[in-house]
């Protein structure tokens, strides 16, 4: 078998197709649903982030039910006060009417117009925007509202500040065991009411933080957790409420399936080790389903792991002499699976994380052809034959049909050199059926030691986006900034550069025509030389990436894409200390200083060593870390990085500084529940 083709058997990558909310996923007049008040003490909102699991199976009813009816504005008692609303919501507790909320809801936005009840009518002169559609993971909208109203004969002024974010997506487990794929919406609303009474002003402050879990096709939330703090005349009260839909075991969608799109051939010169990690607090079981090259399956393989345990399973131990092509894993979402690939001889391991979503369009930046090759392994996960096409973007359009007959559950291998002798700025792969794809870059065959690593597809995300690392001039590496307008019209964004200390600099506008691919060296874009990282705002059609490369020797680029996935914890598998270093660039995206620390965790789930990295990393500042200086090399260990404020991070792995050629690549973090 061609050695370059063999290298392709060694990687996998995230392809996210997450829940999205549009106007069609929300309410219309005539609809209604009921929520049950739950036992708030045991209901926790859980972590934010991608591919999470939120377990509410333990919720039980703890009070009266709440009914929400959506009605025409004209059918409500306060219709004349809200002529600019087009939908009203009537809330009832235990059959007793509470009041009405008035909305403006159309294909572009979701706006709060006001509220009406027997003792109060508040019409916002400055309305509060809740959503602009579409809403997907990373969505972030801040707004203000204001109103003047009368309450019990007194004049009152209300001001509101709000922030709505889609801070996570994944699986919700409901009472009765049914599970749903959801988008979580976090909302923070701060209301200040100032009421003038007999020449005195009484100020009431009401702060509400809510977590609402939406399964788009159901249209109505499954769980709503709210924390309310009220302050009046110096008296503070705190309450927590939980409401959930009593869905029981009905209407469960398919459970999340995790895919490793490629297992190496037993005779191809490479080996695959599967790393299963139980990220949960209790023992969990999963089932592996191996697929052969013709799309047929072998018997499932059951695995059980203790809390925090990492199990390293070689392909020979799992599959014997069978030529397994790829596999899926089902079971508890606390367990993640990572494929670790390396050459049978001397080589550095490539860690590739599970995929939980399929896609039909994949775009990757190619590497330097004199140093590395680029390739792909793609599995058809649809129910019919798929047509695969490859297109060169950013240059004269050159579309190639790769196949029209890839059957369901079969895999396609491709070396891009074979179709693009001179790599284009950007490569696009399209599939007419849902697919799971992995893109691989590696040192040329015959190179010793061999370096192999995953190349992630380009990402389009919404909300406040970040590129957490721009290399320091003169430090041995250079950054190329890459921009691609994925849309059909001209678009523009703003980059807000920051120094390493977190000081914001003057925003930089970037405009691109439809389909345009733009590459800019950091010295051109940031001539001051003081830019450490930057945030991105504006049209989400423009995807932003970075290419990192050694500047003093021949080298290969590592490509990293914009991210809105701010987290408090990150996990990675480190590489072989004799061949590579593992490093981190982390940006504190919070509003206060953050304590940054790291743990070395053994395969048994126990902490071996800990390190305090920075006790107070300033807001918007960056921290650089090389893990070699912190921890000893430990087989099958993981490194956990902790931040008390939300942070974004890029993990980089490379051969020793000064090597020629120099290989540098990203090391995606391990998914956590």
C-alpha positions in Angstrom: 0.0 0.0 0.0 1.2 3.5 -0.8 2.9 4.9 2.3 1.3 8.3 2.0 -2.1 6.6 1.8 -1.2 4.6 4.9 -0.6 7.9 6.8 -4.2 8.8 6.0 -5.4 6.1 8.3 -4.4 8.0 11.3 -6.6 10.9 12.2 -10.1 12.2 13.1 -11.6 15.5 14.0 -14.6 17.4 15.3 -17.3 18.3 12.8 -20.0 20.2 14.6 -23.6 20.4 13.5 -25.2 21.7 16.6 -28.9 22.6 17.4 -30.0 25.9 15.9 -33.0 28.1 16.9 -34.9 30.0 14.2 -38.3 31.6 14.2 -39.9 28.3 13.2 -38.6 26.7 16.4 -40.5 29.1 18.6 -44.2 29.7 19.4 -47.3 30.7 17.5 -50.8 31.7 18.7 -52.8 28.7 19.7 -50.0 26.7 21.1 -49.6 25.8 24.8 -47.5 23.6 27.1 -47.2 22.8 30.8 -44.2 22.8 33.1 -43.9 21.1 36.5 -42.2 22.8 39.4 -39.2 20.6 40.4 -37.2 20.0 43.4 -34.8 22.9 43.0 -32.3 21.7 45.6 -31.0 18.8 43.5 -31.2 20.5 40.1 -27.9 21.9 38.9 -27.5 23.7 35.6 -24.2 21.9 34.9 -21.3 23.1 32.7 -21.4 25.2 29.6 -19.7 24.1 26.4 -19.9 21.8 23.4 -21.3 18.3 23.5 -22.2 18.3 27.2 -24.6 16.0 29.0 -27.1 17.5 31.5 -28.7 14.8 33.6 -32.1 15.8 35.1 -33.4 12.3 35.4 -33.6 12.7 39.2 -36.1 15.7 39.0 -39.4 15.1 40.8 -42.5 17.3 41.0 -42.4 19.7 44.0 -45.4 22.0 43.6 -48.1 23.2 41.3 -47.8 23.1 37.5 -47.4 26.2 35.3 -49.3 26.5 32.0 -48.1 28.7 29.2 -50.6 29.6 26.5 -49.8 31.7 23.4 -52.6 33.8 22.2 -53.3 36.6 19.8 -52.6 40.1 21.3 -56.2 41.2 20.5 -57.6 38.4 22.7 -55.9 39.7 25.9 -57.2 42.3 28.4 -54.3 44.7 27.9 -54.1 44.6 24.1 -54.6 48.4 23.6 -51.4 49.1 25.6 -49.3 46.9 23.3 -50.1 47.8 19.7 -46.5 47.0 18.6 -46.7 43.3 19.9 -47.7 40.4 17.6 -47.9 37.6 20.2 -48.9 37.3 23.8 -48.0 34.7 26.4 -50.4 33.9 29.2 -48.9 32.3 32.4 -51.0 30.4 34.9 -50.0 28.7 38.1 -52.2 25.9 39.3 -55.0 27.2 37.1 -54.7 30.8 38.5 -53.8 33.4 35.9 -50.6 35.3 36.7 -50.4 37.8 33.8 -49.3 38.3 30.2 -46.0 38.9 28.4 -46.1 40.7 25.1 -43.6 39.9 22.3 -42.6 40.9 18.8 -41.5 37.7 17.1 -40.6 37.5 13.4 -38.0 35.8 11.2 -35.2 38.2 12.2 -35.6 38.9 15.9 -37.4 38.1 19.2 -38.2 41.2 21.2 -39.8 41.8 24.6 -42.4 44.6 24.3 -43.8 44.5 27.9 -45.8 42.8 30.6 -49.4 43.2 31.8 -51.1 42.1 35.0 -54.1 43.4 37.1 -51.8 45.6 39.2 -49.2 46.7 36.7 -48.7 47.4 33.0 -45.2 48.0 31.7 -44.7 49.0 28.1 -41.1 49.4 27.2 -40.3 52.6 25.3 -36.9 51.1 24.7 -37.7 47.4 24.0 -35.5 44.5 25.0 -34.1 42.3 22.3 -33.8 38.7 23.3 -32.7 36.9 20.1 -31.6 37.7 16.6 -32.0 34.6 14.4 -30.4 32.2 13.9 -29.3 31.3 17.4 -26.5 28.7 17.7 -23.8 27.8 20.1 -21.7 30.9 20.9 -24.5 33.3 20.3 -24.1 36.4 22.5 -26.5 39.4 22.6 -26.4 42.3 25.0 -29.2 44.9 25.2 -30.9 47.5 27.4 -34.5 48.4 27.9 -36.4 51.2 29.7 -40.0 52.1 30.7 -42.0 54.6 32.7 -45.2 53.2 34.3 -47.6 53.6 37.1 -47.8 51.1 40.0 -50.5 51.6 42.7 -50.8 55.3 41.8 -47.1 56.0 41.9 -44.8 56.8 39.0 -42.0 54.3 38.4 -39.0 54.2 36.1 -37.5 50.9 35.0 -34.2 50.3 33.4 -33.0 46.9 32.2 -29.7 45.4 31.1 -29.6 42.0 29.7 -27.3 39.4 28.1 -28.5 36.3 26.2 -26.0 33.6 25.3 -26.2 30.2 23.8 -23.5 28.8 26.1 -23.8 25.1 25.5 -25.3 22.3 23.5 -25.5 18.5 24.0 -27.8 15.9 25.6 -30.4 16.4 28.3 -31.6 13.4 30.1 -35.1 13.8 31.5 -37.1 12.0 34.2 -38.2 8.6 32.8 -34.9 8.2 30.9 -35.7 10.0 27.6 -32.8 12.0 26.1 -32.9 15.0 23.8 -30.3 17.0 21.8 -30.6 20.6 23.1 -29.2 24.1 22.8 -28.8 25.8 26.2 -29.7 29.5 26.5 -28.3 31.4 29.4 -29.9 34.8 30.2 -28.9 37.4 32.7 -31.4 40.2 33.3 -30.9 43.1 35.8 -33.9 45.2 36.5 -33.9 48.5 38.5 -37.3 50.0 39.4 -37.3 53.4 41.0 -40.7 54.4 42.4 -41.4 57.9 43.7 -43.6 57.9 46.8 -44.4 61.1 48.7 -41.2 62.8 47.6 -39.1 59.7 48.4 -37.5 57.3 45.9 -37.7 53.6 46.6 -35.3 51.5 44.5 -35.9 47.8 43.9 -33.3 45.7 42.1 -34.2 42.3 40.6 -31.4 40.2 39.1 -32.3 37.0 37.3 -30.0 34.4 35.8 -31.8 31.6 33.9 -30.7 28.5 32.1 -33.2 27.2 29.5 -32.7 23.9 27.5 -34.3 23.9 24.1 -34.8 20.9 21.7 -35.6 22.9 18.5 -38.2 20.5 17.1 -40.2 20.5 20.3 -40.5 24.3 20.2 -40.9 24.6 24.0 -38.1 24.4 26.7 -37.5 21.1 28.5 -36.0 22.6 31.6 -35.8 26.1 33.0 -33.6 26.9 36.0 -33.8 30.4 37.4 -31.9 32.2 40.2 -33.5 35.5 41.4 -32.0 38.1 43.8 -34.3 40.9 44.9 -33.1 43.9 46.9 -35.6 46.5 48.4 -34.8 48.9 51.2 -31.6 47.0 51.9 -33.4 43.7 52.3 -32.1 40.9 50.0 -33.8 37.7 49.2 -32.5 34.9 47.0 -34.7 32.3 45.4 -34.2 29.4 43.0 -36.9 27.8 40.9 -36.9 24.8 38.5 -39.6 24.0 36.0 -39.5 21.0 33.7 -41.6 19.3 31.1 -43.2 16.1 32.2 -42.1 14.2 29.1 -41.6 10.9 30.9 -40.2 8.3 28.5 -42.0 9.4 25.4 -40.6 10.8 22.2 -36.9 10.0 22.8 -34.6 10.9 19.9 -31.6 8.7 19.1 -28.8 8.8 21.6 -25.6 10.5 20.8 -23.2 8.3 18.8 -19.5 9.0 18.9 -17.4 8.2 15.8 -13.8 7.4 15.3 -13.7 7.7 11.4 -10.5 5.7 10.9 -8.7 2.7 12.3 -5.3 1.9 10.7 -4.6 -1.3 8.7 -2.8 -4.0 10.8 -0.2 -4.3 8.1 0.0 -0.7 6.9 3.0 0.3 9.1 1.0 2.2 11.6 -0.8 1.4 14.8 -3.9 2.7 16.5 -4.5 2.8 20.2 -8.0 3.8 21.5 -8.0 5.9 24.7 -11.3 5.8 26.6 -11.7 8.3 29.5 -14.5 8.3 32.0 -15.0 12.0 32.8 -17.8 11.3 35.2 -18.0 10.6 39.0 -19.3 7.1 38.8 -18.4 3.9 37.0 -19.8 3.9 33.4 -20.2 1.4 30.6 -20.0 1.9 26.8 -20.2 -0.2 23.7 -17.9 -0.2 20.7 -19.2 -1.2 17.3 -16.4 -2.0 14.7 -17.1 -1.5 11.0 -15.3 -3.4 8.2 -14.3 -1.8 4.9 -17.5 -3.1 3.2 -19.7 -1.4 5.8 -20.6 -4.6 7.7 -20.1 -4.8 11.5 -18.4 -7.1 13.9 -20.0 -7.9 17.3 -20.1 -5.0 19.8 -17.4 -4.8 22.4 -18.4 -3.7 25.9 -16.1 -1.7 28.1 -16.6 -0.5 31.7 -14.5 2.3 33.3 -14.3 3.6 36.8 -14.6 7.3 37.7 -11.7 9.2 36.1 -10.2 6.0 34.6 -8.3 6.0 31.3 -8.2 2.7 29.4 -5.7 2.3 26.6 -6.8 -0.4 24.1 -4.6 -1.5 21.2 -6.3 -2.4 17.9 -4.8 -5.9 18.0 -6.2 -6.5 21.5 -9.6 -5.3 20.5 -10.0 -6.6 16.9 -7.4 -9.4 16.6 -6.5 -9.8 12.9 -9.6 -8.2 11.6 -9.1 -5.2 9.3 -11.5 -2.8 11.1 -12.1 0.4 9.1 -13.7 2.7 11.7 -15.9 2.4 14.8 -18.7 4.0 16.7 -19.2 4.2 20.5 -22.5 4.4 22.3 -23.3 4.6 26.0 -22.9 7.1 28.8 -21.8 10.5 27.5 -19.4 10.9 30.4 -17.0 8.6 28.5 -15.0 10.1 25.7 -12.9 8.2 23.1 -9.7 9.4 21.5 -7.7 7.6 18.7 -3.9 7.7 19.2 -2.0 7.0 15.9 1.7 6.6 15.4 4.2 4.8 13.1 5.3 1.3 14.1 8.9 2.6 14.1 10.0 5.9 15.7 7.2 8.4 15.6 5.2 11.0 17.6 1.6 10.2 18.5 -1.3 12.0 17.0 -4.3 12.3 19.3 -7.6 12.7 17.5 -10.8 13.3 19.4 -14.2 11.6 18.9 -16.8 13.1 16.5 -20.4 13.5 17.7 -21.8 15.3 14.6 -21.9 14.8 10.9 -21.4 17.3 8.1 -21.7 17.8 4.4 -19.2 20.6 3.8 -15.6 20.5 5.1 -12.9 23.1 4.4 -9.2 22.8 5.3 -6.1 24.9 4.8 -3.4 22.7 3.2 0.2 22.7 4.4 3.6 23.2 2.8 4.0 20.5 0.1 7.8 20.4 0.3 7.6 19.3 3.9 4.2 17.6 4.5 1.3 15.8 2.7 -2.4 16.4 3.3 -5.1 13.8 3.1 -8.5 12.7 4.2 -10.5 9.7 5.4 -14.3 10.2 5.1 -17.1 7.8 6.1 -20.6 8.0 4.6 -23.0 8.0 7.5 -26.1 8.6 5.4 -28.7 6.1 4.1 -27.8 6.3 0.4 -24.8 6.5 -1.9 -23.0 9.8 -1.6 -21.3 12.0 -4.2 -18.0 13.5 -3.0 -16.5 16.6 -4.7 -13.3 18.5 -4.0 -13.0 22.2 -4.9 -10.0 24.6 -4.8 -11.1 27.9 -3.1 -9.3 31.2 -3.3 -8.1 30.7 -6.8 -9.5 29.8 -10.2 -12.3 27.4 -9.4 -11.3 23.8 -9.9 -14.0 21.3 -8.8 -13.3 17.6 -9.1 -15.8 14.8 -8.6 -14.2 12.1 -6.5 -16.9 9.5 -6.5 -20.6 9.1 -7.0 -21.0 5.7 -5.5 -19.6 5.7 -1.9 -22.1 3.4 -0.2 -23.5 3.9 3.3 -21.0 3.0 6.1 -18.1 2.9 3.6 -14.9 5.0 3.8 -13.1 7.0 1.2 -9.3 7.8 1.3 -7.7 10.7 -0.5 -4.3 12.3 -0.7 -4.7 15.9 -1.9 -1.4 15.8 -3.8 -3.1 13.5 -6.3 -5.7 16.1 -7.3 -4.0 19.4 -6.4 -0.3 19.2 -7.3 0.0 22.8 -6.2 -2.1 23.3 -3.1 -4.8 26.0 -3.4 -5.3 28.5 -0.6 -8.2 26.5 0.8 -9.7 23.1 0.0 -13.5 22.3 0.2 -14.9 18.8 0.3 -18.7 18.3 -0.2 -20.8 15.2 0.4 -24.4 14.7 -0.6 -25.0 12.5 2.4 -24.1 13.2 6.1 -20.4 12.2 6.6 -17.8 12.0 9.3 -14.4 13.1 8.0 -10.9 13.3 9.3 -8.1 15.3 7.8 -4.4 14.4 8.3 -1.1 16.1 7.7 2.2 14.4 8.2 5.9 14.3 7.4 6.8 12.8 4.1 7.2 9.0 3.9 10.6 7.9 4.9 11.2 10.8 7.4 12.6 9.6 10.7 11.2 10.2 13.2 7.7 10.5 11.6 5.3 13.3 12.6 1.6 12.9 12.1 -1.2 15.2 13.2 -4.8 16.2 12.7 -5.8 19.2 10.7 -9.2 20.6 11.8 -11.8 21.8 9.3 -12.6 25.5 9.2 -15.2 26.7 11.8 -18.0 29.2 11.5 -19.2 30.2 14.9 -21.3 33.0 16.3 -21.0 35.2 19.4 -17.8 36.8 20.6 -15.0 34.9 18.7 -11.4 34.7 19.7 -8.0 33.9 18.1 -6.1 33.2 21.4 -2.6 33.4 20.1 -0.5 35.6 17.8 3.2 34.7 18.0 5.7 37.2 19.4 8.0 38.7 16.8 11.5 37.5 17.0 10.7 34.5 19.2 11.2 31.9 16.4 7.7 31.6 15.1 5.4 33.6 12.8 1.7 33.9 12.4 -0.3 34.2 9.2 -3.9 35.3 9.6 -6.4 33.7 7.3 -9.9 35.0 6.4 -12.6 33.4 4.3 -16.0 34.8 3.5 -18.2 31.7 3.4 -21.3 33.7 2.4 -22.9 34.8 -0.9 -22.5 38.6 -0.2 -19.8 41.0 0.8 -19.2 41.0 4.6 -17.1 42.8 7.2 -15.7 42.1 10.7 -13.7 44.0 13.3 -10.6 42.6 15.0 -9.9 44.0 18.5 -6.2 43.3 19.2 -4.9 42.9 22.8 -1.4 42.9 24.3 -0.3 39.9 26.3 -1.3 41.9 29.4 -4.9 42.3 28.2 -4.8 45.9 27.0 -7.2 46.5 24.1 -5.9 48.3 21.0 -7.6 50.1 18.2 -10.0 47.8 16.3 -9.0 46.8 12.8 -11.8 46.4 10.1 -11.6 43.6 7.6 -13.9 43.4 4.6 -14.2 40.5 2.1 -16.2 39.9 -1.1 -18.4 36.8 -1.3 -16.2 33.7 -1.4 -12.9 35.6 -1.0 -10.0 34.0 0.8 -7.4 36.4 2.3 -4.0 35.8 3.8 -2.1 38.4 5.8 1.2 38.2 7.6 1.1 39.3 11.2 3.7 42.1 10.5 1.4 43.5 7.9 -1.8 43.3 9.9 -0.2 44.2 13.3 2.8 46.4 12.5 3.2 47.5 16.1 4.5 44.0 17.0 2.7 44.2 20.4 -0.4 42.1 19.5 -0.7 38.9 21.5 -4.3 37.8 20.6 -7.5 39.3 19.3 -11.3 39.1 19.5 -13.6 39.1 16.4 -17.0 40.7 16.0 -19.2 41.3 13.0 -20.5 39.1 10.2 -20.2 35.4 11.1 -20.0 34.5 7.4 -16.3 35.5 7.7 -14.3 32.6 9.3 -10.9 33.5 10.8 -8.0 31.2 11.3 -4.3 31.4 12.1 -1.3 29.5 10.6 1.7 29.1 13.0 5.1 28.2 11.6 8.7 28.3 12.6 10.3 31.4 11.2 14.0 30.4 11.3 14.0 27.0 9.6 12.1 25.1 7.0 8.8 24.1 8.6 5.2 23.1 8.4 2.2 25.2 9.5 -0.2 24.4 12.3 -3.7 25.8 11.6 -6.0 26.9 14.3 -9.5 28.3 13.9 -11.5 31.0 15.6 -13.3 29.8 18.8 -16.2 31.0 21.0 -15.9 28.0 23.2 -14.9 29.6 26.5 -14.5 27.1 29.3 -13.2 26.7 32.9 -11.4 23.4 32.3 -9.4 21.8 29.4 -8.0 18.3 29.1 -5.3 17.0 26.8 -3.2 13.9 26.2 0.5 14.9 26.1 2.9 13.5 23.5 6.2 11.7 23.7 8.7 13.9 25.6 11.7 12.7 23.6 10.1 13.8 20.3 7.8 16.7 21.0 6.9 19.5 23.4 3.4 20.3 24.5 2.4 23.9 25.1 -0.6 26.2 25.7 -1.7 29.7 25.0 -4.8 30.6 27.1 -6.7 33.9 27.2 -8.9 34.9 30.2 -12.1 36.0 28.5 -13.7 36.9 31.8 -14.1 40.3 33.5 -11.9 39.6 36.6 -8.5 38.2 37.2 -8.3 34.4 36.9 -6.3 31.8 38.8 -4.7 29.4 36.3 -3.6 25.9 37.5 -2.8 22.5 36.0 -3.1 18.9 37.2 -1.4 15.8 36.0 -3.9 13.0 36.3 -2.9 9.3 36.1 -4.7 6.6 34.2 -6.5 5.6 37.4 -8.1 9.0 37.7 -6.0 10.2 40.6 -4.0 13.4 40.6 -0.2 12.8 40.4 1.0 16.4 40.5 -0.3 19.9 40.5 1.1 23.3 39.4 -0.1 26.8 40.1 0.6 28.7 36.9 -0.7 32.2 37.5 -2.7 33.3 40.6 -4.2 36.3 38.9 -4.1 36.4 35.1 -5.7 39.7 34.2 -9.0 39.9 32.3 -8.3 39.6 28.5 -4.6 38.7 29.2 -2.8 35.7 27.8 -0.8 32.9 29.6 1.8 30.8 27.8 2.8 27.4 29.3 5.2 24.6 28.3 4.1 21.5 30.2 7.5 19.8 29.9 8.7 22.2 32.6 5.8 21.4 35.0 5.2 17.6 34.9 7.1 14.3 34.4 6.3 12.1 31.5 3.6 9.6 32.6 2.1 6.9 30.3 -1.7 7.4 29.5 -1.9 10.4 31.8 -3.9 13.5 31.0 -3.2 17.1 31.8 -6.1 19.3 33.1 -5.9 23.1 32.9 -8.2 25.0 35.3 -9.2 28.6 35.1 -11.5 30.3 37.6 -12.7 32.6 34.8 -13.9 31.5 31.4 -11.1 31.1 29.0 -10.2 30.2 25.4 -7.2 28.1 24.6 -5.0 26.6 21.9 -2.8 23.6 22.6 0.3 23.4 20.4 2.7 20.4 19.9 5.9 20.4 18.0 9.4 18.9 17.6 12.2 20.6 19.5 12.9 24.3 18.8 15.6 24.6 16.2 14.8 21.3 14.4 14.9 21.4 10.6 12.3 20.8 9.3 10.2 22.1 12.2 6.8 20.5 12.7 4.2 22.4 14.6 0.6 21.4 15.1 -2.5 21.7 17.3 -3.6 19.2 19.8 -7.4 19.4 20.3 -8.6 19.0 23.9 -10.6 16.0 25.2 -14.4 16.5 25.2 -15.9 16.7 28.7 -19.5 16.2 29.8 
